[in-house]
Amino acid sequence: MDDDSKNPSRRDFLKIGAAAGLGAAVAGLGLEAKDAAALPGEARSQFKASPVPTVRVGFVGVGGMGSAHVQNYLNIEGVEVKAICDIVPAKVERAQKWVVEAGQPKPAGYSKGPDDFRRMCETEELDLVMTATPWEWHVPVCLAAMKNGKHAATEVPAAMSLKDCWALVETAEKTKKHCQMMENCCYDRIELMTLNLVRKGILGEVLHAEAGYLHDLRGVKFSKEGEGLWRRAWAQKLNGNLYPTHGLGPVAQCLNVNRGDAFDYLVSMSGPTRGLHEYAVTTFGADSPQAKERYVLGDVNTSLIKTKLGKTIILIHDTNLPRPYMRINLVQGTKGLAHKWPDRIYIEGKADKPHQWDDFEKFAAEFEHPLWKAIASKGEGRGHGGMDYIEDYRLIQSLRRGEPLDQDVYDAAAWSAIVGASVKSVAGKGKPVELPDFTRGKWKTNPPLGIIEA
């Protein structure tokens, strides 16, 4: 399905409810200057922008995750929060109050309907526009930002169709403005340590990865606020992997996707649709409006991705059934493998016992990622164990230095393309679907991401 349904009208959007920040965010790791000598030229991605000593930021959507980003940016050096946009005036006022309390001038407020972000992008002098809105608004906000000379950053996924993934890439290339998807899971501790192990060759050549997002969201989807106002509707429209990037992003970095390798094709299957309906019947009653809703999203979606170099990735999406939270994260190489949920590792020749897992902590002293060691303490209490703060810190740091971003628009498009491709494959009974090469062949010469320090 290359084309999703059109963006909702003003009336439909207001009916859905308040814009809310969404799940987690985005990244990859780049290189410090001291590491760059090992790479051809100075490129870590396909373009970079001039340094921005003080990053002037405008926010679109200051619900859950949007509010978290505002709070983080108020605690990062070199940031000025200049504008706040949300369809709920009270949320705009709340964020404005935080900015003033942090010692900055009161930012401009925009709350004249769902399209008021366009006025903000057209009139405000900003360097970066950050959006944490319902999924269908990520692409419109990012396009408006870039077309008006601003860098863009969006919550995940960046786009819900292959067509919109291309729109982000082509606009970023045309305007020479960054567009980053804020995939925070790339900055969690075990994911960072795993990348460090991969870069140091401890796991050997990486051949396979497993990833996923398994989170019981039934209560969230039926909530009368936040994501409950809009997220459940997607389960009525699309059947595939609608939220791939939390699991996929970190392992894609380890496999050098877009930087030495690239996604080639995907096959995807979904199981039956039961979870949301049964939850509605149990919670609201068999005759309730909620119980009469009909869903197309299979409760568990499994996709298999093949890369250009023949590597494989298993990717799972499961948000409609009862289960404890976990993100599958497994990276397997010729010398060993690292696994999260639970945290365990096996390295041939280094394991305490053959064929038995070791605790990750055995290797933490030697292979803890330097960025985590330096920054994690500053992120305590600032969202998802510190990784939210680190992703925000790295984006601002890269913009201020004029460096290519840790995770660029090509990553945003490639990781988000799984949504549209999986929907097409499921509809075709598991038919292989080619995944676009958004780099147009430059993955062959783009250098891998390295290990950075704060």
C-alpha positions in Angstrom: 0.0 0.0 0.0 2.0 3.0 -1.3 -0.8 5.4 -0.5 -2.4 5.7 2.8 -5.7 7.5 3.4 -5.6 11.3 3.1 -4.8 13.4 6.1 -7.9 14.0 8.2 -9.9 17.1 7.7 -10.0 19.8 10.4 -13.3 18.5 11.6 -12.1 14.9 11.8 -8.9 15.9 13.5 -10.7 17.8 16.2 -13.1 14.9 16.6 -10.1 12.6 17.2 -8.9 15.0 20.0 -5.8 16.6 21.3 -2.5 16.1 19.7 -0.3 13.9 21.8 3.3 12.9 21.9 4.1 9.4 21.0 6.2 6.6 22.0 9.7 6.8 21.8 12.2 8.2 19.5 15.5 7.9 17.3 19.1 7.8 16.6 22.3 6.2 15.5 25.8 6.9 16.5 28.2 9.0 14.7 31.9 9.8 15.0 33.9 12.3 16.9 36.6 14.1 15.0 39.3 11.9 16.5 37.6 8.8 15.0 36.8 10.4 11.6 40.3 9.8 10.3 39.5 6.1 9.9 36.7 7.0 7.4 36.9 8.0 3.8 36.4 11.8 3.7 34.4 13.3 6.5 30.9 12.0 5.6 28.8 10.1 8.0 25.6 10.7 6.0 24.9 12.2 2.7 24.8 15.9 3.8 25.4 18.2 6.7 24.4 21.7 7.4 26.2 24.8 8.7 26.7 25.0 12.5 23.9 26.5 14.5 25.6 27.8 17.7 22.2 28.5 19.4 19.4 26.2 18.2 16.0 28.0 18.1 13.3 25.3 18.4 9.6 25.3 17.8 7.5 22.4 19.1 4.4 20.9 17.4 2.4 18.7 19.7 3.2 19.0 23.4 1.2 16.1 24.9 3.1 13.2 26.4 6.4 12.8 24.4 6.2 16.4 23.2 6.2 17.7 26.8 9.2 15.4 27.6 11.2 16.8 24.7 10.4 20.4 25.8 11.7 19.6 29.3 14.8 18.0 27.9 15.6 20.9 25.7 15.3 23.3 28.5 18.1 21.4 30.2 20.5 21.2 27.2 23.0 24.0 26.6 22.6 26.0 23.4 18.8 25.7 23.0 16.2 28.5 22.9 12.5 27.4 22.8 10.9 30.0 20.6 7.4 28.6 19.7 4.9 26.1 20.9 2.0 24.7 18.8 -0.8 22.4 19.9 -4.5 22.2 19.1 -5.2 22.4 22.9 -4.5 26.0 24.1 -4.0 24.8 27.7 -1.1 22.6 26.6 0.5 25.6 24.8 0.2 27.7 27.9 1.6 24.9 30.1 4.7 24.6 27.9 5.1 28.4 27.7 5.1 28.5 31.5 7.9 25.9 31.7 10.0 27.9 29.3 9.6 31.1 31.3 10.4 29.2 34.6 13.6 28.0 32.9 14.6 31.6 32.5 13.9 32.0 28.8 11.5 34.5 27.2 7.9 33.4 26.7 7.7 31.5 23.4 5.1 32.3 20.8 1.9 30.2 21.0 0.0 28.6 18.1 -3.3 26.9 18.8 -5.7 28.0 16.0 -6.5 24.5 14.8 -4.7 21.5 13.5 -2.9 23.4 10.6 -1.6 26.2 12.7 1.9 24.6 12.6 2.1 25.9 9.0 1.7 29.5 10.2 4.4 28.8 12.8 6.8 27.4 10.2 6.1 30.3 7.9 6.5 33.2 10.4 8.9 32.1 13.2 12.6 32.4 12.9 13.5 28.8 13.9 16.3 26.4 13.3 14.5 23.2 14.2 10.9 22.1 14.3 10.1 19.1 16.5 6.8 17.2 16.1 5.3 14.8 18.5 1.8 14.5 17.1 -0.5 11.7 15.9 1.2 9.6 13.2 -0.7 11.1 10.2 0.7 14.6 11.0 4.4 13.7 11.1 5.0 14.1 7.4 3.0 17.3 7.0 4.8 19.0 9.8 8.3 17.9 8.7 7.6 19.0 5.1 6.3 22.4 6.3 9.4 22.9 8.4 11.9 22.0 5.7 10.2 23.9 3.0 10.4 27.0 5.2 14.1 26.6 5.9 14.0 24.7 9.2 15.5 21.4 10.2 12.8 18.8 11.2 12.6 16.1 13.8 9.7 13.8 14.4 8.6 11.1 16.7 8.2 7.6 15.4 7.4 6.3 12.9 8.4 9.1 10.5 5.9 8.1 7.9 3.1 5.5 7.4 3.5 4.9 3.6 6.3 4.4 1.1 5.1 7.5 -0.8 5.5 9.7 2.3 8.9 8.2 3.1 10.1 9.3 -0.4 8.5 12.8 0.2 10.7 13.2 3.3 13.9 12.2 1.5 13.3 14.2 -1.6 12.4 17.4 0.4 15.4 17.0 2.7 17.6 16.7 -0.4 16.0 19.6 -2.1 16.1 22.0 0.8 19.4 20.7 2.3 17.6 20.5 5.7 17.9 17.6 8.1 14.9 15.4 9.0 15.6 13.1 11.9 13.3 10.5 13.4 13.7 10.5 17.1 14.3 6.8 17.8 15.2 6.8 21.4 15.8 3.1 21.7 19.0 3.4 19.8 20.3 5.2 22.9 19.4 2.7 25.5 22.2 1.1 27.5 22.3 -2.4 26.1 21.7 -1.3 22.5 24.6 1.1 22.8 26.8 -1.5 24.4 25.9 -4.0 21.7 26.8 -1.5 19.0 30.2 -0.9 20.8 30.8 -4.7 20.8 30.0 -4.9 17.1 32.3 -2.0 16.2 35.1 -3.6 18.1 34.6 -6.9 16.3 33.8 -8.8 19.4 30.8 -10.5 17.9 32.6 -11.1 14.6 30.8 -10.5 11.3 27.1 -9.8 12.1 24.9 -12.0 10.0 21.5 -12.0 11.7 19.3 -9.9 14.0 15.9 -10.2 15.7 13.9 -7.2 16.8 10.4 -6.3 17.9 8.0 -4.2 19.9 5.8 -6.2 22.2 3.7 -4.0 24.4 0.2 -4.5 25.7 -1.4 -1.2 24.6 -5.0 -2.1 24.9 -5.6 0.3 27.8 -3.7 3.0 26.0 -5.7 2.5 22.8 -9.0 2.7 24.5 -8.1 5.6 26.7 -10.1 8.8 26.5 -7.0 10.9 26.4 -3.5 10.9 24.8 -2.9 8.2 22.2 -6.3 6.7 22.9 -7.8 9.6 20.9 -6.3 8.5 17.6 -4.0 5.4 17.8 -6.8 2.8 17.8 -8.1 4.1 14.5 -5.0 2.8 12.7 -5.9 -0.7 13.7 -9.1 -0.2 11.7 -7.2 0.9 8.6 -3.9 -1.1 8.2 -2.8 -4.7 8.7 1.0 -5.0 9.1 3.8 -3.8 11.3 2.6 -0.3 12.3 5.3 0.5 14.8 8.6 -1.1 13.6 11.4 1.3 14.6 11.9 0.7 18.3 13.2 -2.7 17.6 14.5 -2.3 14.1 16.6 0.9 14.5 19.2 -0.4 16.9 19.9 -3.6 15.0 19.9 -1.8 11.6 22.8 0.2 12.9 24.7 -2.9 13.9 24.1 -4.3 10.4 25.3 -1.0 8.7 22.0 -0.4 6.9 22.4 2.6 4.6 26.1 2.6 5.5 27.6 -0.5 3.9 24.5 -2.5 3.4 20.8 -1.8 2.7 17.4 -3.4 3.1 16.5 -5.5 0.0 13.1 -7.0 0.4 10.5 -8.1 3.1 7.9 -10.8 3.6 5.3 -10.2 6.2 2.4 -12.1 7.8 -0.2 -11.2 10.4 -2.2 -13.5 12.6 -5.9 -13.2 13.6 -7.5 -10.1 15.0 -8.9 -10.8 18.5 -7.3 -8.7 21.2 -8.9 -5.3 20.8 -12.4 -6.7 20.3 -12.2 -9.0 23.3 -10.8 -6.3 25.5 -13.7 -3.9 24.5 -16.3 -6.6 25.2 -14.8 -7.3 28.6 -14.2 -3.7 29.6 -17.2 -1.8 28.1 -19.7 -4.5 27.4 -20.9 -6.5 24.4 -23.3 -3.8 23.3 -20.9 -0.9 23.8 -19.9 1.3 20.8 -16.3 0.1 21.4 -17.3 -3.5 21.1 -18.9 -2.8 17.7 -15.8 -1.5 16.2 -14.1 -3.6 13.6 -10.3 -4.1 13.2 -8.1 -5.3 10.4 -4.7 -5.2 12.3 -3.6 -8.7 13.2 -2.7 -9.0 16.8 0.8 -10.3 16.0 2.7 -9.4 12.8 6.0 -11.1 11.9 8.2 -9.8 9.1 11.4 -11.2 7.7 13.8 -8.7 6.1 16.7 -9.6 3.8 19.5 -7.1 3.1 21.5 -6.6 -0.1 24.4 -8.5 1.4 22.2 -11.4 2.4 21.8 -10.6 6.2 18.5 -11.4 7.8 16.2 -9.7 10.3 13.2 -11.1 12.1 10.8 -8.3 13.2 7.7 -8.7 15.4 4.9 -6.3 16.3 2.5 -7.2 19.1 0.5 -4.5 20.9 -3.1 -5.9 21.2 -2.6 -8.9 23.5 -1.9 -9.3 27.2 1.8 -9.6 27.8 4.6 -8.0 29.8 6.5 -5.3 27.9 9.6 -6.2 26.0 11.6 -5.2 23.0 13.3 -8.1 21.2 16.9 -7.1 20.5 19.3 -9.8 19.3 22.4 -9.3 17.2 24.2 -12.5 16.1 27.7 -12.7 14.6 30.3 -15.3 13.7 31.9 -15.1 17.1 28.9 -14.7 19.4 25.6 -12.9 20.0 24.1 -10.2 22.3 20.6 -10.4 23.5 18.3 -8.0 25.4 15.1 -8.9 27.2 16.6 -10.7 29.1 20.1 -9.1 29.0 22.6 -11.8 28.2 25.5 -12.4 25.9 27.6 -15.3 24.6 31.1 -14.8 23.1 33.0 -17.8 22.0 36.2 -18.1 23.8 35.2 -15.5 26.4 32.2 -17.2 27.9 32.5 -18.7 31.4 31.2 -22.0 30.1 30.7 -23.2 26.5 27.2 -23.0 25.2 25.9 -21.0 28.2 24.9 -17.4 28.4 26.8 -14.8 30.4 25.3 -11.7 32.1 25.9 -8.5 30.1 27.5 -7.0 33.2 30.5 -9.2 32.9 31.5 -7.1 29.9 30.2 -3.7 31.0 33.4 -2.4 32.5 35.3 -3.0 29.2 32.5 -2.4 26.6 30.1 0.1 28.2 29.4 2.7 25.5 31.3 6.0 26.3 28.2 8.1 25.4 26.2 6.2 28.0 28.9 6.6 30.6 29.1 10.3 30.0 25.5 11.3 29.6 23.2 8.8 31.2 23.3 10.4 34.6 22.1 13.7 33.2 19.1 11.9 31.7 17.9 10.2 34.9 14.2 11.0 35.5 13.9 12.5 32.0 12.1 9.7 30.2 12.7 6.0 29.5 15.7 5.5 31.7 17.8 8.3 30.2 17.7 7.5 26.5 15.2 10.2 25.7 17.6 12.9 27.0 20.6 11.4 25.2 18.8 11.4 21.8 17.8 15.1 22.3 21.3 15.9 23.5 22.9 14.3 20.4 20.6 16.1 18.0 21.3 19.5 19.4 25.0 18.7 19.7 25.2 17.7 16.0 23.3 20.8 14.9 25.5 23.1 16.9 28.7 21.6 15.6 27.4 21.4 12.0 28.0 17.6 11.9 25.9 15.1 10.0 23.3 13.6 12.3 23.6 10.3 14.1 20.5 9.2 12.3 19.5 10.9 9.1 16.5 11.2 6.8 17.6 8.0 4.9 17.4 6.0 8.1 14.1 7.6 9.0 12.7 6.6 5.6 14.2 3.1 5.5 13.1 2.1 9.0 9.6 3.6 8.6 9.2 2.0 5.2 8.5 -1.3 7.0 5.0 0.0 7.7 3.9 0.4 4.1 5.9 -2.6 2.9 4.5 -4.9 5.5 0.9 -3.8 4.7 1.5 -4.7 1.1 3.1 -8.0 1.9 0.3 -9.1 4.3 -2.3 -8.1 1.7 -0.5 -10.3 -0.8 -0.4 -13.4 1.4 3.2 -12.9 2.4 4.3 -11.8 -1.1 7.9 -10.4 -1.1 7.9 -6.6 -1.3 11.0 -4.8 -2.5 12.2 -2.1 0.0 13.3 1.1 -1.6 16.9 2.2 -1.6 16.4 5.7 -0.4 20.2 6.4 -0.7 20.1 5.6 -4.4 23.1 3.3 -4.2 25.2 5.5 -1.9 24.9 2.8 0.8 27.8 1.1 -1.0 30.2 3.9 -0.1 28.7 5.5 3.0 30.9 4.7 6.0 29.5 2.8 9.0 28.5 4.7 12.1 31.2 4.8 14.7 31.4 5.2 18.4 31.1 8.8 19.8 31.7 10.4 23.1 29.9 13.3 24.6 
